Amino acid sequence: MSDTGVTIAIGWVAAALGTWSAFAQYARLRRRGTEGVSLATWTLFAVLAAFWTLYGVAVRSWPLAASSALALPLQSMIWWRLRPGSRWRVVTTAVGLALVCCIVPGVAWGWAGAVVGAGGAGTITRLPQLAQLLRSRSAAGVSTGSWALGAVVSATWVAYYAGSRLWAVLTVTAVAGGVSAIIAVASSWRQRQSRSVTTRERRVGVESVM
């Protein structure tokens, strides 16, 4: 891996943003509850954080290793607040998916295969949240700002990986970041719909009183 001073600086900026994003999401869940938050998504996030920590150490990408290691406790606390004990089937399916995606390609093609598999799982982690937004008429519990920040974090990591010439992880991070951006847009759309419905209901209530 080839790093310059600028590339390393970008990596640490990405690490700081990623850690802050995980903390902000945890703080939001403590304030507003877990309604609308996907257990499958956060189970996969926690498992993959452990993988990226190991990968960062293996390729001596210390910003990636540090960011993933710091995010893991926060993601685990979010996961615990989603009460996994009552939905073990969701948890075991998500963990099994992550392990298969990481281990099977890793055995076959080494770290490059594991990275592609983890990246595929990372994209899949976001799909339950997107599906939940599309099914539900509400975006309750889903933070547009957090997902938008996640997309920005991914873009920062892409810049770092480009400077470090880590092409496989760059590709999968770009795809995952794109899905995060779509979730942010879908969440914003649902929230606007909810506000519109609330406004119409209030108008009807006022008119009925009059």
C-alpha positions, 0 to 999 in steps of 0.5 A: 500500500502506497500512502502519502501525507495527504492520503493518510490525513484523508484517512484519519478524517474519514476515521473521525467522521465514521466514529462520529457518525456511529456515535450520533446514531447511537445518541439519536436512538437513545433519545428517540427509540428504535422504531423503524430501525432494522435489526438485520442492518445493524447486526451486519454492521457490527459483524463487518466492523470486526472484519474491517478492523482485521483487514485494516491491521492486515494491510497496515491501514491504521485509519481503517483499523482504528475507525472500525475498532472504535465504531464496533462498541457503538454499533454493538450498543445500537444492536443491543437496543434493538432487542436481538434476544427476541428475534434470534432468527434475524440475528443468526441469518444476518451473521451467517450471511456476513460470515459466508460473504467474508470467509468463503471468498477469502478462502478462495481468493485471499484478502481480495476475495474477502474484501469483495465479499464483505463489500457485498455484505456491506451493501446488503446491510443497507437493503433491509433499511431501504426496504423498510422505508419503501414498505412503511409510510413512516420514516420514524427512527430513520435519520436522514442526516445520519445516512447522508453523513454515512454517504459522505464518510464513504466518499471520504474513504473512497478518496483515501483508498484511491490514494492508497491504491486499494482498488477492491475496497474502494469499489465496494465502499463506493457502492455501499456509499451510493446505497446510503445516499439512496436511503437518505433520499428515501428517508427525506421523501418519507418524512416530507410525505408524513409532514404533508399528511399531518398538515392535511389532517390538521386542516381537516380537523380545523375545518370540522371544528369550524 
